[in-house]
Amino acid sequence: MLGPLEVRGNGQALPLGGRKQQAVLALLLLSSNQVVSVDRLIEEIWGDHAPKTARNTLQAYVSRLRKLLGGRILTQSAGYLLRLDPEEFDLLRFGRLAQVGHDALSAGDASLAAAKLREALGLWRGMPLADLEIGLFAEMEKARLDQRYLSVLEERIEADLALGRHQEVIGELESLVTTNPLRERLCGHLMLALYRSGRQAEALDRFREARQRLVDALGLEPSPLLRKLHQRILTHDLEVPGPVEEPQQERSPARKRVTVLLAAVSMPHLDPEVTMRERAQVLERVTSVLKRYEATVEDRVGEGVLGFFGLPTAHEDDALRAARAALEIRDSLADAEVGLRITMETGAVLAEGESVLEGEVLGETVWLKEIAREGDVLIGAGMWQLVREVASAEPVGPDGPWRLLEVSSDAEGIQRHFDAPLVGRESELEQLRQAFDSTVRNRSCHLVTILGPPGIGKSRLAQELEGVLAGEATVVTGRCLSYGKGITFWPMLEIVKRASGDTTVSAVRRIVEDEEHARQIAEQVSSALGSGEGADSGEDTFWALRRFLEALARKQPLIAIFEDIHWAEPRLLDFVEHVADWSRDAPMLVLCLSRPDLLDQRPSWGGGKRNAASLLLEPLSEEDSQELVDALERPVSGDDRSRIIATAEGNPLFIEQMVALVGERGRCSGEPP
């Protein structure tokens, strides 16, 4: 497949028949080990000009191919499946070798990475799918494979640079940058190779040239990563010949803020052997829930399970995840003959990696267990401060603790408040407005990623855009989840529900009724999102979900917002790029809100696309921070104002929360919230 289509057996090329039969084989290969529907095969082979005998002809093609391939093609209820071992198919082998190389590079083994990535690239014999009569899907696959090849090539060059081969790759990079002028990662590699070869002035020239190309072609500044590399070259802040990485620090004990959950279990007085066996089963169920909510289960205390949320890395939704896990544990054991008391508190601990060394919060959690009744889920004052806006609870005493009753189903880790005016983001808002106007004018799709740390104002900016465009655009939003099962297409599930009211075939079909292949779109969307009997079936899912978004956009220009896309599964990221690459005749602005972590997972995100852009939200200036404090209209003394602005470091959410805390406590503690 990685070149002219070829099947070899016993060392010889096998006859594949005419072009349409080869096209059938190519389509089955592209979805190997997945069912390809008969309708889709017919559409790809004949398009809108399928003859009445198309199904019979297709059956004949498949029959001949089955004889040729030794019965590897299986007939399924909805279509055909080509069963292959990964080592038999160069495309699958390429993917495996590329993944091994990627993992080795991430682990710091540049030598292994370079070898495996070279081996993967060596499988390519030419342009895939050339001279085959296939429809839009194959064209999409050609483009996807081309992008995949470039991404692997970029990683191989990165590995070579890490091995000190900077002079050897300059010529190759010069050629690649010429043919791919908008791929910032290639430009960065070239800048680095030139700098490490003692050619700093040329490296800086390459940045200026790349910036001019981006401004001329897209009206955008270079990405934060490329700008950072430019700054480090400018200040000679790079090692030669080592890779550009921050130095790894040795792990040592550190104080961390965590949420502790203690699930204490008591069993009825039964036979000791039976009691021990059943207790083990109950504790295993509790542990399973905790791990699913990404808790660290460090130790079992007496007859209970202890879980930590926030180790080894803290997240803003640690307390929220703990609350949800506790309620799920309680509900899952409701029909079991077991006594259960769950207690939780948030506080500081001394931790090393995933191990807690000490912390008063542990004793507070155990104390809560002593006053809890069977069936209680109790939370202490520290945790209550974090979840009180999204949870309902009843106080056990005048000052707590609180008996947790439920948590809002749509609660988020960071509670976003959009009542304060937008400050210091006028330029970014105007850029988004211009991107939207361009999609409407050209009836095209534009992908914009807003990058920034938590609380910097990504969602607030998107909400302001929605207000500015009220009446001009349909706005749908889906949020990526950081944990849970079946979350790959969760944002699309939310989007479809908001637009259609449900994910049933009939609900989806009302949206896509004017689209060609409306029935297939509705059935595939419903199946992929859980209402049907099927599941995600490869590119069919991408096609159907994209067509759903296009149907919305043809009714009224669409803004599709993907919140927290740094948590997205790789397949959802593939889908978003698929939409950006292949949407046609549908005015659509795809707005992705992300922390910079996304670029660590997917360095090539949006790279080389003329219809893709990134906006980095910088911290507010001191002047803008002062304006925001004034806009909140809360009494804040001069000293507290200074402490707030210094501590928040330009983060709008921190400013809002610290101003609110001053209102509650009468002073600013000087610590970030």
C-alpha positions as CSV (number, residue, x, y, z in Angstrom):
1,M,0.0,0.0,0.0
2,L,2.9,2.4,0.7
3,G,3.5,2.8,-3.1
4,P,1.7,1.2,-6.1
5,L,-0.8,-1.4,-4.8
6,E,0.9,-4.8,-4.7
7,V,0.2,-8.2,-3.2
8,R,3.0,-10.7,-3.1
9,G,2.9,-14.4,-2.5
10,N,5.8,-16.8,-2.6
11,G,8.1,-13.9,-3.6
12,Q,6.0,-13.0,-6.6
13,A,3.5,-10.2,-7.4
14,L,0.0,-11.6,-7.7
15,P,-2.4,-10.4,-10.5
16,L,-5.0,-8.0,-8.9
17,G,-7.4,-7.6,-11.8
18,G,-8.8,-4.3,-13.2
19,R,-8.7,-0.9,-11.6
20,K,-12.1,-1.2,-9.9
21,Q,-11.3,-4.5,-8.4
22,Q,-8.0,-3.1,-7.2
23,A,-10.0,-0.2,-5.7
24,V,-12.2,-2.6,-3.8
25,L,-9.0,-4.2,-2.4
26,A,-7.5,-0.9,-1.5
27,L,-10.6,0.2,0.4
28,L,-10.7,-3.1,2.4
29,L,-7.0,-2.7,3.1
30,L,-7.4,0.8,4.4
31,S,-10.0,-0.5,6.9
32,S,-8.3,-3.8,7.5
33,N,-9.7,-5.9,10.4
34,Q,-12.8,-3.6,10.3
35,V,-16.1,-4.1,8.5
36,V,-16.6,-1.9,5.4
37,S,-20.2,-1.5,4.4
38,V,-21.5,-2.5,1.0
39,D,-23.1,1.0,0.6
40,R,-19.8,2.7,1.2
41,L,-17.9,0.5,-1.2
42,I,-20.4,1.2,-3.9
43,E,-20.2,5.0,-3.2
44,E,-16.4,5.0,-3.3
45,I,-16.1,2.9,-6.4
46,W,-18.9,4.4,-8.5
47,G,-19.9,7.6,-6.8
48,D,-23.2,9.1,-8.0
49,H,-23.1,6.9,-11.1
50,A,-23.5,3.5,-9.7
51,P,-25.2,1.0,-12.1
52,K,-28.2,-1.1,-11.1
53,T,-25.9,-4.1,-11.1
54,A,-23.4,-2.5,-8.7
55,R,-24.1,-4.9,-5.8
56,N,-23.7,-8.0,-8.1
57,T,-20.5,-6.6,-9.6
58,L,-19.1,-5.8,-6.2
59,Q,-19.8,-9.4,-5.1
60,A,-17.9,-10.7,-8.1
61,Y,-14.9,-8.5,-7.3
62,V,-14.9,-9.7,-3.7
63,S,-15.2,-13.3,-4.8
64,R,-12.2,-13.0,-7.1
65,L,-10.2,-11.3,-4.4
66,R,-11.2,-13.9,-1.8
67,K,-9.7,-16.6,-4.0
68,L,-6.6,-14.6,-4.6
69,L,-6.1,-13.9,-0.8
70,G,-6.8,-17.4,0.5
71,G,-10.2,-16.6,2.2
72,R,-9.0,-13.6,4.2
73,I,-12.1,-11.6,3.2
74,L,-15.0,-12.4,5.5
75,T,-18.6,-11.6,4.7
76,Q,-20.4,-9.8,7.5
77,S,-24.0,-8.7,7.8
78,A,-23.3,-5.1,6.8
79,G,-20.4,-5.7,4.4
80,Y,-16.9,-7.2,4.2
81,L,-13.9,-7.5,6.5
82,L,-10.3,-8.2,5.4
83,R,-8.5,-10.0,8.1
84,L,-4.7,-9.3,8.2
85,D,-1.8,-9.8,10.6
86,P,0.0,-6.5,11.2
87,E,3.3,-7.9,9.9
88,E,1.7,-8.9,6.6
89,F,0.6,-5.4,5.7
90,D,3.2,-2.6,5.1
91,L,0.8,0.1,6.3
92,L,0.2,-1.6,9.7
93,R,3.9,-2.4,10.0
94,F,4.8,1.2,9.3
95,G,2.4,2.3,12.1
96,R,3.9,-0.2,14.5
97,L,7.5,0.8,13.8
98,A,6.6,4.5,13.9
99,Q,5.0,4.0,17.3
100,V,8.0,2.2,18.7
101,G,10.2,5.0,17.4
102,H,8.0,7.6,18.9
103,D,7.9,5.9,22.3
104,A,11.7,5.5,22.2
105,L,12.2,9.2,21.4
106,S,9.8,10.2,24.2
107,A,11.8,8.0,26.6
108,G,15.1,9.6,25.6
109,D,16.5,6.7,23.6
110,A,17.4,8.6,20.4
111,S,19.5,5.8,18.9
112,L,16.6,3.3,19.0
113,A,14.2,5.9,17.8
114,A,16.3,6.9,14.8
115,A,16.7,3.2,13.8
116,K,13.0,2.3,14.1
117,L,11.8,5.5,12.4
118,R,14.3,4.9,9.5
119,E,13.0,1.4,9.2
120,A,9.4,2.6,9.1
121,L,10.2,5.3,6.4
122,G,12.1,2.7,4.4
123,L,8.8,0.8,3.8
124,W,7.6,3.6,1.5
125,R,8.0,2.8,-2.2
126,G,6.2,5.8,-3.7
127,M,2.8,7.5,-3.6
128,P,0.1,5.3,-2.0
129,L,-3.1,4.7,-3.9
130,A,-1.7,6.2,-7.1
131,D,-3.7,5.6,-10.3
132,L,-6.7,4.0,-8.5
133,E,-10.3,4.9,-9.3
134,I,-11.5,5.7,-5.7
135,G,-13.6,8.4,-4.3
136,L,-13.3,11.0,-1.6
137,F,-12.4,8.6,1.2
138,A,-9.3,7.5,-0.7
139,E,-8.3,11.1,-1.4
140,M,-8.6,11.8,2.3
141,E,-6.5,8.7,3.1
142,K,-3.8,9.9,0.6
143,A,-3.6,13.2,2.4
144,R,-3.6,11.6,5.9
145,L,-0.8,9.2,4.9
146,D,1.2,12.1,3.5
147,Q,0.8,14.0,6.8
148,R,1.7,10.8,8.7
149,Y,4.8,10.3,6.6
150,L,5.9,13.9,7.3
151,S,5.3,13.5,11.0
152,V,7.4,10.4,11.2
153,L,10.1,12.0,9.1
154,E,10.1,15.0,11.5
155,E,10.6,12.6,14.5
156,R,13.4,10.8,12.7
157,I,15.2,14.1,12.1
158,E,14.6,15.1,15.8
159,A,16.2,11.8,16.8
160,D,19.2,12.5,14.5
161,L,19.5,16.0,16.0
162,A,19.5,14.4,19.5
163,L,22.4,12.2,18.3
164,G,24.4,15.2,17.2
165,R,23.9,14.7,13.4
166,H,23.0,18.3,12.9
167,Q,25.3,18.9,9.9
168,E,24.1,15.8,8.1
169,V,20.4,16.8,8.1
170,I,20.7,20.4,7.0
171,G,20.5,19.7,3.3
172,E,17.5,17.4,3.7
173,L,15.8,20.0,5.9
174,E,16.4,22.8,3.4
175,S,14.6,20.8,0.8
176,L,11.8,19.8,3.1
177,V,11.1,23.3,4.2
178,T,11.0,24.5,0.6
179,T,8.3,21.9,-0.3
180,N,6.5,22.3,3.1
181,P,6.9,26.0,3.9
182,L,4.1,26.1,6.5
183,R,5.3,23.2,8.7
184,E,6.7,24.9,11.7
185,R,8.3,21.8,13.1
186,L,10.5,21.3,10.1
187,C,11.5,25.0,10.3
188,G,12.3,24.5,13.9
189,H,14.5,21.5,13.1
190,L,16.3,23.5,10.4
191,M,16.9,26.4,12.8
192,L,18.3,24.1,15.4
193,A,20.6,22.2,13.0
194,L,22.0,25.5,11.7
195,Y,22.5,26.9,15.2
196,R,24.3,23.7,16.3
197,S,26.5,23.9,13.2
198,G,27.7,27.4,14.3
199,R,25.4,29.2,11.9
200,Q,23.3,31.3,14.3
201,A,22.7,34.2,11.9
202,E,21.3,31.8,9.3
203,A,19.1,30.1,11.9
204,L,17.6,33.5,12.9
205,D,17.1,34.3,9.2
206,R,15.1,31.1,8.8
207,F,12.8,32.2,11.6
208,R,12.2,35.6,10.0
209,E,11.5,33.9,6.7
210,A,9.1,31.4,8.3
211,R,7.3,34.2,10.2
212,Q,6.9,36.2,7.0
213,R,5.4,33.1,5.2
214,L,2.9,32.5,8.0
215,V,1.9,36.2,8.2
216,D,1.5,36.4,4.4
217,A,-0.3,33.1,3.9
218,L,-2.4,32.9,7.1
219,G,-2.2,36.3,8.8
220,L,-0.7,34.5,11.9
221,E,2.3,34.7,14.1
222,P,4.5,31.6,14.5
223,S,3.5,29.1,17.2
224,P,4.7,29.6,20.9
225,L,7.1,26.6,20.4
226,L,8.8,28.2,17.4
227,R,9.0,31.6,19.1
228,K,10.5,30.0,22.2
229,L,13.2,28.3,20.1
230,H,13.9,31.6,18.3
231,Q,14.4,33.3,21.7
232,R,16.7,30.6,22.9
233,I,18.8,30.7,19.8
234,L,18.9,34.5,20.1
235,T,20.3,34.3,23.7
236,H,22.5,31.2,23.0
237,D,20.4,29.2,25.5
238,L,20.8,25.9,23.8
239,E,23.2,23.0,24.4
240,V,25.3,21.6,21.6
241,P,24.7,18.9,20.5
242,G,22.1,17.7,22.9
243,P,18.3,17.8,22.3
244,V,16.2,20.8,23.3
245,E,14.7,19.5,26.6
246,E,14.3,20.9,30.0
247,P,16.7,19.3,32.5
248,Q,15.1,16.5,34.4
249,Q,15.1,17.1,38.1
250,E,15.7,14.3,40.6
251,R,12.6,13.2,42.4
252,S,12.5,14.4,46.0
253,P,9.8,14.7,48.7
254,A,7.6,17.7,48.1
255,R,4.5,19.3,49.7
256,K,1.4,18.7,47.6
257,R,-2.3,19.5,47.9
258,V,-4.3,16.3,47.6
259,T,-7.8,15.0,48.2
260,V,-7.9,11.9,50.4
261,L,-10.7,9.4,50.2
262,L,-11.1,6.7,52.8
263,A,-13.7,3.9,52.2
264,A,-14.1,1.9,55.4
265,V,-15.8,-1.4,54.9
266,S,-17.4,-3.7,57.6
267,M,-18.9,-7.1,57.0
268,P,-21.7,-9.0,58.8
269,H,-20.6,-11.6,61.2
270,L,-20.3,-14.7,59.0
271,D,-17.9,-17.6,58.7
272,P,-14.4,-16.1,58.8
273,E,-13.4,-17.7,55.6
274,V,-16.5,-16.4,53.8
275,T,-16.1,-13.0,55.4
276,M,-12.5,-12.7,54.2
277,R,-13.4,-13.8,50.6
278,E,-16.4,-11.4,50.4
279,R,-14.4,-8.5,51.9
280,A,-11.7,-9.0,49.3
281,Q,-14.3,-8.8,46.6
282,V,-15.8,-5.6,48.0
283,L,-12.4,-4.0,48.4
284,E,-11.5,-4.9,44.8
285,R,-14.7,-3.2,43.6
286,V,-13.9,-0.1,45.5
287,T,-10.3,-0.1,44.3
288,S,-11.5,-0.5,40.7
289,V,-13.7,2.6,40.9
290,L,-11.0,4.7,42.5
291,K,-8.5,3.7,39.8
292,R,-11.1,4.5,37.1
293,Y,-11.3,8.0,38.5
294,E,-7.5,8.2,38.4
295,A,-6.8,7.9,42.1
296,T,-3.6,6.5,43.5
297,V,-4.5,3.6,45.8
298,E,-1.6,3.5,48.1
299,D,-2.6,1.5,51.1
300,R,-5.4,-0.4,52.8
301,V,-6.2,0.9,56.2
302,G,-7.8,-1.7,58.5
303,E,-10.9,-2.7,56.7
304,G,-10.9,0.1,54.2
305,V,-9.3,1.5,51.1
306,L,-7.3,4.7,51.0
307,G,-7.1,6.7,47.7
308,F,-5.3,9.9,46.8
309,F,-6.5,12.4,44.1
310,G,-3.6,14.6,43.0
311,L,-0.7,12.2,43.0
312,P,1.7,12.2,41.4
313,T,0.3,15.3,39.5
314,A,-2.4,17.6,40.8
315,H,-5.3,18.5,38.6
316,E,-7.9,21.2,39.2
317,D,-10.7,18.6,39.3
318,D,-9.1,16.3,42.0
319,A,-11.8,17.1,44.6
320,L,-14.6,16.8,42.1
321,R,-13.3,13.4,40.9
322,A,-13.1,12.2,44.5
323,A,-16.7,13.3,45.1
324,R,-17.9,11.5,42.0
325,A,-15.9,8.3,42.9
326,A,-17.3,8.3,46.4
327,L,-20.9,8.5,45.2
328,E,-20.3,5.8,42.6
329,I,-18.8,3.5,45.3
330,R,-21.7,4.1,47.6
331,D,-24.3,3.4,44.8
332,S,-22.4,0.3,43.5
333,L,-22.5,-1.3,46.9
334,A,-26.1,-0.3,47.8
335,D,-27.4,-3.9,47.2
336,A,-24.4,-5.6,49.0
337,E,-24.6,-6.8,52.5
338,V,-21.8,-4.5,53.7
339,G,-21.3,-1.6,56.0
340,L,-19.8,1.3,54.2
341,R,-18.5,4.7,55.4
342,I,-16.7,7.1,53.1
343,T,-14.8,10.1,54.3
344,M,-12.9,12.7,52.3
345,E,-10.8,15.8,53.0
346,T,-8.4,18.1,51.0
347,G,-5.2,19.3,52.4
348,A,-1.4,19.3,52.2
349,V,0.8,16.2,52.4
350,L,4.5,15.5,52.0
351,A,4.8,13.1,49.1
352,E,7.4,11.5,47.0
353,G,6.1,10.4,43.6
354,E,2.9,8.4,44.3
355,S,3.8,7.8,48.0
356,V,2.5,9.9,50.8
357,L,5.0,10.3,53.6
358,E,3.0,12.4,56.1
359,G,0.2,14.9,56.3
360,E,-2.4,16.1,58.8
361,V,-5.2,15.5,56.3
362,L,-4.7,11.8,56.7
363,G,-5.6,12.0,60.4
364,E,-8.6,14.3,59.6
365,T,-10.0,11.8,57.2
366,V,-9.7,9.0,59.7
367,W,-11.3,11.2,62.4
368,L,-14.3,11.8,60.0
369,K,-14.6,8.0,59.7
370,E,-15.2,7.8,63.5
371,I,-18.2,10.1,63.4
372,A,-19.7,8.8,60.2
373,R,-22.7,6.5,60.2
374,E,-23.1,3.5,57.9
375,G,-24.0,4.7,54.4
376,D,-22.5,8.2,55.0
377,V,-20.3,10.1,52.6
378,L,-18.7,12.8,54.7
379,I,-16.4,15.6,53.5
380,G,-14.3,18.0,55.6
381,A,-14.2,21.8,55.4
382,G,-11.2,21.9,53.0
383,M,-12.9,19.8,50.4
384,W,-16.3,21.5,50.9
385,Q,-14.7,24.8,49.9
386,L,-13.8,23.3,46.5
387,V,-17.0,21.5,45.7
388,R,-19.8,23.5,47.3
389,E,-20.8,25.2,44.1
390,V,-21.4,21.9,42.3
391,A,-22.5,19.6,45.1
392,S,-25.5,19.4,47.5
393,A,-24.8,18.4,51.0
394,E,-26.2,18.7,54.5
395,P,-24.1,19.9,57.5
396,V,-23.5,17.3,60.3
397,G,-22.5,20.1,62.7
398,P,-22.5,23.9,62.8
399,D,-19.1,24.1,61.0
400,G,-19.2,20.7,59.3
401,P,-18.4,18.2,58.3
402,W,-20.9,17.8,55.5
403,R,-22.9,14.8,54.3
404,L,-22.5,14.6,50.5
405,L,-25.8,13.9,48.7
406,E,-25.1,14.5,45.0
407,V,-22.8,16.2,42.5
408,S,-24.1,18.1,39.5
409,S,-23.7,16.0,36.4
410,D,-22.2,18.8,34.3
411,A,-19.9,20.2,37.0
412,E,-16.3,21.1,35.9
413,G,-13.1,21.1,37.9
414,I,-12.7,24.8,37.5
415,Q,-16.0,26.7,38.0
416,R,-16.1,29.3,35.2
417,H,-17.7,32.6,35.9
418,F,-18.6,34.7,32.9
419,D,-20.3,37.6,34.6
420,A,-17.1,39.7,34.8
421,P,-16.3,41.8,31.7
422,L,-13.7,40.5,29.2
423,V,-10.4,42.5,29.9
424,G,-7.3,42.5,27.8
425,R,-8.4,40.2,25.0
426,E,-9.7,42.6,22.4
427,S,-7.0,41.7,19.8
428,E,-7.7,37.9,20.2
429,L,-11.5,38.5,20.0
430,E,-11.0,40.4,16.8
431,Q,-8.8,37.6,15.3
432,L,-11.6,35.1,16.1
433,R,-14.2,37.4,14.5
434,Q,-12.1,37.6,11.3
435,A,-11.6,33.8,11.2
436,F,-15.4,33.4,11.5
437,D,-16.0,36.0,8.7
438,S,-13.6,34.2,6.5
439,T,-15.5,30.9,6.9
440,V,-18.7,32.6,6.0
441,R,-17.3,34.4,3.1
442,N,-15.6,31.3,1.6
443,R,-18.1,28.7,2.9
444,S,-15.2,26.8,4.3
445,C,-13.9,25.3,7.6
446,H,-11.3,27.1,9.8
447,L,-9.6,25.4,12.8
448,V,-8.5,27.8,15.5
449,T,-6.8,26.5,18.7
450,I,-6.7,28.8,21.8
451,L,-3.8,27.8,24.0
452,G,-3.2,28.8,27.6
453,P,-2.9,27.5,31.2
454,P,-5.9,26.9,33.4
455,G,-7.8,30.1,34.3
456,I,-6.2,32.2,31.6
457,G,-9.5,32.9,29.9
458,K,-9.9,30.5,27.1
459,S,-13.6,29.6,27.8
460,R,-14.3,33.2,28.7
461,L,-13.0,34.4,25.3
462,A,-15.1,31.7,23.5
463,Q,-18.2,32.8,25.4
464,E,-17.5,36.4,24.4
465,L,-17.3,35.4,20.8
466,E,-20.6,33.6,21.1
467,G,-22.2,36.8,22.5
468,V,-20.7,38.9,19.7
469,L,-22.0,36.6,17.0
470,A,-25.5,36.0,18.6
471,G,-28.0,35.5,15.8
472,E,-25.2,35.1,13.2
473,A,-24.0,31.6,14.1
474,T,-25.1,28.4,15.7
475,V,-22.8,27.5,18.6
476,V,-22.4,24.0,19.9
477,T,-19.9,22.9,22.6
478,G,-18.5,19.6,23.7
479,R,-16.1,19.0,26.5
480,C,-13.3,16.4,26.6
481,L,-13.1,14.4,29.8
482,S,-9.9,13.6,31.6
483,Y,-11.0,10.1,32.7
484,G,-13.7,7.5,32.3
485,K,-14.7,4.8,29.8
486,G,-16.2,5.5,26.4
487,I,-14.9,9.1,26.3
488,T,-13.3,9.2,22.9
489,F,-16.3,10.9,21.2
490,W,-17.8,12.4,24.3
491,P,-17.5,16.0,23.0
492,M,-19.4,14.9,19.8
493,L,-22.0,13.2,22.0
494,E,-22.6,16.5,23.8
495,I,-22.7,18.4,20.5
496,V,-25.1,16.0,18.9
497,K,-27.4,16.0,21.9
498,R,-27.4,19.8,22.1
499,A,-28.2,20.1,18.4
500,S,-30.6,17.2,18.0
501,G,-32.0,16.7,21.5
502,D,-30.9,13.0,21.4
503,T,-28.6,10.6,19.6
504,T,-31.3,8.3,18.2
505,V,-31.5,7.7,14.5
506,S,-34.7,9.7,14.2
507,A,-33.4,12.7,16.2
508,V,-30.2,12.8,14.1
509,R,-32.0,12.4,10.8
510,R,-34.1,15.5,11.5
511,I,-30.8,17.5,11.4
512,V,-29.4,15.8,8.3
513,E,-32.6,15.3,6.3
514,D,-31.5,17.6,3.5
515,E,-28.1,15.8,3.1
516,E,-27.3,13.2,0.6
517,H,-27.1,9.7,2.3
518,A,-29.1,11.1,5.2
519,R,-30.1,7.6,6.4
520,Q,-26.6,6.3,6.5
521,I,-25.3,9.4,8.3
522,A,-28.0,9.2,11.0
523,E,-27.5,5.5,11.5
524,Q,-23.7,5.8,11.7
525,V,-23.8,8.8,14.1
526,S,-26.3,7.1,16.3
527,S,-24.3,3.9,16.4
528,A,-21.0,5.6,17.1
529,L,-22.4,7.6,19.9
530,G,-24.1,4.7,21.7
531,S,-27.7,4.7,20.6
532,G,-27.3,2.0,18.0
533,E,-26.1,-1.6,18.2
534,G,-22.8,-0.8,16.5
535,A,-19.7,1.1,17.5
536,D,-17.0,3.2,16.1
537,S,-16.3,1.6,12.7
538,G,-13.3,3.5,11.5
539,E,-13.5,6.1,8.8
540,D,-17.3,5.6,8.5
541,T,-17.6,7.3,11.9
542,F,-15.4,10.3,10.9
543,W,-17.4,10.7,7.6
544,A,-20.8,10.6,9.4
545,L,-19.9,12.9,12.3
546,R,-18.3,15.4,9.8
547,R,-21.4,15.3,7.7
548,F,-23.5,16.0,10.8
549,L,-21.5,19.1,11.5
550,E,-21.7,20.2,7.9
551,A,-25.5,19.8,7.9
552,L,-25.6,22.2,10.9
553,A,-23.3,24.6,9.2
554,R,-25.4,24.7,6.0
555,K,-28.5,25.7,7.9
556,Q,-26.5,28.6,9.6
557,P,-22.8,29.3,10.0
558,L,-21.5,27.0,12.8
559,I,-19.0,27.4,15.6
560,A,-18.1,24.0,17.1
561,I,-16.2,24.4,20.3
562,F,-14.1,21.6,21.8
563,E,-13.3,22.4,25.4
564,D,-10.2,20.9,27.2
565,I,-8.9,19.2,24.0
566,H,-5.6,18.5,25.7
567,W,-7.5,15.6,27.3
568,A,-8.8,14.3,24.0
569,E,-8.1,10.8,22.9
570,P,-5.8,10.6,19.9
571,R,-8.7,9.4,17.8
572,L,-10.8,12.5,18.6
573,L,-7.8,14.7,17.6
574,D,-7.6,12.8,14.3
575,F,-11.3,13.5,13.8
576,V,-11.0,17.2,14.4
577,E,-8.1,17.4,11.9
578,H,-10.2,15.3,9.5
579,V,-13.0,17.9,9.8
580,A,-10.6,20.7,9.1
581,D,-9.1,18.9,6.1
582,W,-12.2,17.6,4.4
583,S,-15.2,19.8,5.2
584,R,-16.6,21.4,2.0
585,D,-19.2,24.1,1.2
586,A,-20.1,24.5,4.9
587,P,-19.1,27.7,6.9
588,M,-17.7,26.2,10.1
589,L,-15.3,27.6,12.7
590,V,-13.8,24.7,14.8
591,L,-12.6,26.3,18.0
592,C,-10.4,24.1,20.2
593,L,-9.6,25.3,23.8
594,S,-6.4,23.7,25.2
595,R,-3.6,23.9,27.6
596,P,-0.1,23.9,25.9
597,D,0.2,20.2,26.9
598,L,-1.6,19.5,23.6
599,L,1.6,20.4,21.7
600,D,3.6,17.9,23.7
601,Q,1.2,15.1,22.7
602,R,0.7,16.3,19.1
603,P,3.6,18.6,18.1
604,S,2.3,18.7,14.5
605,W,-1.2,19.9,15.6
606,G,-2.6,22.0,12.8
607,G,0.8,22.2,11.2
608,G,0.9,23.0,7.5
609,K,-2.8,23.7,7.2
610,R,-3.7,27.0,5.5
611,N,-7.0,26.9,7.3
612,A,-5.5,26.4,10.8
613,A,-4.3,28.9,13.4
614,S,-3.3,29.0,17.1
615,L,-3.8,31.8,19.6
616,L,-1.6,31.8,22.7
617,L,-3.3,33.7,25.6
618,E,-0.6,35.5,27.5
619,P,-1.1,36.6,31.2
620,L,-2.8,39.9,31.7
621,S,-0.6,43.0,32.0
622,E,-0.5,44.7,35.4
623,E,-2.7,47.5,33.9
624,D,-5.3,44.9,32.7
625,S,-5.1,43.1,36.0
626,Q,-5.9,46.4,37.8
627,E,-8.8,47.0,35.4
628,L,-10.2,43.5,36.1
629,V,-10.1,44.1,39.9
630,D,-12.0,47.3,39.4
631,A,-14.5,45.6,37.2
632,L,-15.3,43.0,39.8
633,E,-16.7,45.8,42.0
634,R,-15.7,44.3,45.3
635,P,-14.0,46.4,48.1
636,V,-10.3,45.6,48.1
637,S,-7.7,47.5,50.1
638,G,-4.6,48.8,48.4
639,D,-2.3,46.2,50.1
640,D,-4.7,43.4,49.2
641,R,-4.9,44.6,45.6
642,S,-1.1,44.6,45.3
643,R,-0.9,41.1,46.8
644,I,-3.6,39.8,44.5
645,I,-2.0,41.2,41.3
646,A,1.5,40.0,42.3
647,T,0.3,36.5,43.3
648,A,-2.2,35.9,40.4
649,E,0.6,36.8,37.8
650,G,-2.0,37.9,35.2
651,N,-4.3,34.9,35.5
652,P,-7.9,36.2,35.3
653,L,-9.5,33.3,37.2
654,F,-7.0,33.6,40.1
655,I,-7.7,37.3,40.3
656,E,-11.5,36.7,40.5
657,Q,-11.1,33.9,43.1
658,M,-8.7,35.9,45.2
659,V,-11.0,39.0,45.2
660,A,-13.9,36.7,46.2
661,L,-11.8,35.3,49.1
662,V,-11.0,38.8,50.3
663,G,-14.8,39.4,50.4
664,E,-15.3,36.2,52.5
665,R,-12.2,36.4,54.8
666,G,-11.5,40.1,54.8
667,R,-7.9,39.8,53.7
668,C,-5.7,38.3,51.0
669,S,-3.5,35.4,52.1
670,G,-0.9,36.0,49.3
671,E,-1.2,32.4,48.1
672,P,-2.8,31.3,44.8
673,P,-6.2,29.7,45.1
